[in-house]
Amino acid sequence: MSKKDTCEIYCYDEQKVNRIKDEITNENLGSIAQLFKALADENRAKIAYSLCQDEELCVCDIANIIGASVATTSHHLRTLNKQGIVKYRKEGKLAFYSLDDDHVRQLILVAMEHTKEGKSNV
C-alpha cells in the first residue's frame, strides 16, 4: 500500500462507526460469507452459472459441463445445496438441479457483469 490509499492521521466518526457496528451485529453476515465461500470454488461457480442458463440440469449434464466426474460434481452440488444456492428433485434414478431462487440467479449475473467491466481483475 502506498501513503495515498491510507489515512495520514488516525481519527474516526464515532457515531457512524457505532451505528454500522450495531447493524453488522444485527445482520447475519456469517451466512453471506458462507454463500460467497461456496461460490468461491471455480467449479461451483461454473455450476451456478450453468444453472442460470437453463431451468434445470441433471448431475450427468453438469459433470460434462464442468469436465468433472459425477462423484466430484455431486460433492459440489451437495455443498451448494447446503448453502441454499441450488435445489434438486428426483425423477426415477435421475437427480435434476436448479437454482434455489431468482436471488441467486441475480447474484451470479451481477457478478458476471462486474467481471466483464474489468473491475474485479486484481
C-alpha positions, 0 to 999 in steps of 0.5 A: 500500500502506498501513503495515498490509499491510507489515512495520514492521521488516525481519527474516526466518526464515532457515531457512524462507526457505532451505528454500522457496528450495531447493524453488522451485529444485527445482520447475519453476515456469517451466512453471506460469507458462507454463500460467497465461500461456496461460490468461491470454488471455480467449479461451483461457480461454473455450476451456478452459472450453468444453472442460470442458463437453463431451468434445470440440469441433471448431475450427468449434464453438469459433470460434462459441463464442468469436465468433472466426474459425477462423484466430484460434481455431486460433492459440489452440488451437495455443498451448494445445496447446503448453502441454499444456492441450488435445489434438486428433485428426483425423477426415477434414478435421475437427480435434476438441479436448479437454482434455489431462487431468482436471488441467486440467479441475480447474484451470479449475473451481477457478478458476471457483469462486474467481471466483464467491466474489468473491475474485479481483475486484481 
